[in-house]
Amino acid sequence: MNILQEETIVQEELKALGVETEEALAKFSRVANGLIGHGVYPKNQVILMFAQMIDSPKKYAFSKNKLTNLALYTKHLKEIGQEIVLSDYGKALVEAENAKPVFEIKKVGRQANVDVDLREEALNYKIYGANQIEQGALNQMQTAMKLPISVAGALMPDAHQGYGLPIGGVLATTANTIIPYAVGVDIACRMCMSIFDLPANMIQKEDKLLKKVLTENTFFGMGAESGKKFDDSLFDRSEWGAIKITRDLKDKAYRQLGTSGTGNHFVEWGILEILAEDDLMNLPKGSYLTLLSHSGSRGLGGNIANHYSKIAMNKTRLPKEAKHLAWLDMNTDEGQEYWLAMNLAGDYASANHHEIHNKIARAMNQNPLKRIENHHNFAWKEQLADGTEIMVHRKGATPAGANDLGIIPASMTQPGFVIRGKGIDEGINSASHGAGRKMSRTKALGMISKSDLKEALEKAGVQLIGADLDEAPQAYKDINKIMAAQEELIKVLAKFSPKIVRMADGREKAED
């Protein structure tokens, strides 16, 4: 783990690479400490990049990157006979990097372009809380169950219309198929909860401290980036270099590590009341100060989703109403590439939450008693009760197998819940991922006033930092009705009440 620390590159370290003149040292120092100071790269990565650039300045000079101008300068020195000669130490760094194993996807052949018809009749599927689900979502699920690759499905009570598969939809397809749009644009959007051994009444007694810690360690919005990292070890993994899209997005993903998106993404302090002792929860009943976050894989996941959704729609050409349900064949290069990218985005989303939680925990001088987390936009290889291998797409649905702990949030003024799944086959081992919207963002902005929001916040005793009226609690369904509609799927272990909520400012464009 790389613990956050102040780092700079001194001239002796640059000289060790072969940089010698005062002019060159000044230019390299300025670039190095700019990159480190703004959290673009850690120190060891900057030193390695300098060594690689000195070794091959032309390569860096003719591509758009953070070292382009410095590479042009280094290339010019070479052209006028004042070449910077890479030291033996620098050469060793480059050789060691080149010797690292490269993650390779086994080439199995490209996916053919095909025209595909839907089934005449949709497969039967279970609907939970049907009276709370809009017709558009029901229509989308009906279309999904007509896909020739569909095996089983379920619709959760928080469902509402999305692209392709409705949000709140669970779709099991044949094991060799995966639908990018049924995973969702925000790949691995997930929940993360840290439970602290601190009294719940800190919310009232230390609210200024908690707000300060929250605002200093959270960053929101489409362009949000964080500075120095708590743990960037994920970026050592060889999978980043396996395919072009992850190679191209690695730097952006690094800069965005420790940030959250817009829309309904949040980081918040609240009170967790543990209602039932459970071997998975493994904490005594009582009330705890708790941190809860909701966000996904940022620009990395969004770009992966859009890239492979377009490929899927070109490869698998479906009728207009089903076009966003196009799939990739897992036995092709495209399917294998998406599988790798999706899973990497999932690990990145988890690391993103950990970065936020670890920084906040350190600011509080605490280690959490327990951390609970789960994806709710993802695809998993699973089995039906009869042993049939399937691919389960949960687009806005919480895994709820018999040994799954999960988190179901609501709105900023309604409680969320920690649940244990019951592993119900008819529900495809799933549950809702929240309360679900009862009105669109546009409708919410037109119907809900600032005074309406203020009144709701005051009534619930919630302090709000950021957000806009499209995220007002009035835009969401009643979480109690949602939970009642899925009692057969889950057991409630704890109730979380939000108290200090941090979201993106209203001027930010929604991503979800």
Stockholm file with secondary structure:
# STOCKHOLM 1.0

chainA/1-512         MNILQEETIVQEELKALGVETEEALAKFSRVANGLIGHGVYPKNQVILMFAQMIDSPKKYAFSKNKLTNLALYTKHLKEIGQEIVLSDYGKALVEAENAKPVFEIKKVGRQANVDVDLREEALNYKIYGANQIEQGALNQMQTAMKLPISVAGALMPDAHQGYGLPIGGVLATTANTIIPYAVGVDIACRMCMSIFDLPANMIQKEDKLLKKVLTENTFFGMGAESGKKFDDSLFDRSEWGAIKITRDLKDKAYRQLGTSGTGNHFVEWGILEILAEDDLMNLPKGSYLTLLSHSGSRGLGGNIANHYSKIAMNKTRLPKEAKHLAWLDMNTDEGQEYWLAMNLAGDYASANHHEIHNKIARAMNQNPLKRIENHHNFAWKEQLADGTEIMVHRKGATPAGANDLGIIPASMTQPGFVIRGKGIDEGINSASHGAGRKMSRTKALGMISKSDLKEALEKAGVQLIGADLDEAPQAYKDINKIMAAQEELIKVLAKFSPKIVRMADGREKAED
#=GR chainA/1-512 SS CCCCCCCCCCHHHHHTTTCCSHHHHHHHHHHHHHHHHTTSSCHHHHHHHHHHHHHCHHHHHTSCSTTHHHHHHHHHHHHTTCCCCCCHHHHHHHHHHHTSCCCCCCCCCCCCCEECCCCSSCCCCEESSGGGSCHHHHHHHHHHTTSTTEEEEEEEEEEECCSSSCEEEEEEEETTEECHHHHCSSTTCEEEEEECSSCTTHHHHTHHHHHHHHHHSCCBSTTCCCSSCSCCGGGGCGGGGSSHHHHHHHHHHHHHTTCBCSTTCEEEEEEEEECSCCTTTCCCSEEEEEEEEEECCHHHHHHHHHHHHHHHHHHEECCGGGGGGCCEETTSHHHHHHHHHHHHHHHHHHHHHHHHHHHHHHHTTCCCSEEEEEESEEEEEEECTTCCEEEEEEESEEECCTTCEEEECCCTTSCEEEEEECCCGGGTTEEESSSCBSSCHHHHHHHCCHHHHHHHHHHHTCEEEEECGGGSGGGBCCHHHHHHTTTTTEEEEEEEEEEEEEEEETTSCCCC
#=GC SS_cons         CCCCCCCCCCHHHHHTTTCCSHHHHHHHHHHHHHHHHTTSSCHHHHHHHHHHHHHCHHHHHTSCSTTHHHHHHHHHHHHTTCCCCCCHHHHHHHHHHHTSCCCCCCCCCCCCCEECCCCSSCCCCEESSGGGSCHHHHHHHHHHTTSTTEEEEEEEEEEECCSSSCEEEEEEEETTEECHHHHCSSTTCEEEEEECSSCTTHHHHTHHHHHHHHHHSCCBSTTCCCSSCSCCGGGGCGGGGSSHHHHHHHHHHHHHTTCBCSTTCEEEEEEEEECSCCTTTCCCSEEEEEEEEEECCHHHHHHHHHHHHHHHHHHEECCGGGGGGCCEETTSHHHHHHHHHHHHHHHHHHHHHHHHHHHHHHHTTCCCSEEEEEESEEEEEEECTTCCEEEEEEESEEECCTTCEEEECCCTTSCEEEEEECCCGGGTTEEESSSCBSSCHHHHHHHCCHHHHHHHHHHHTCEEEEECGGGSGGGBCCHHHHHHTTTTTEEEEEEEEEEEEEEEETTSCCCC
//
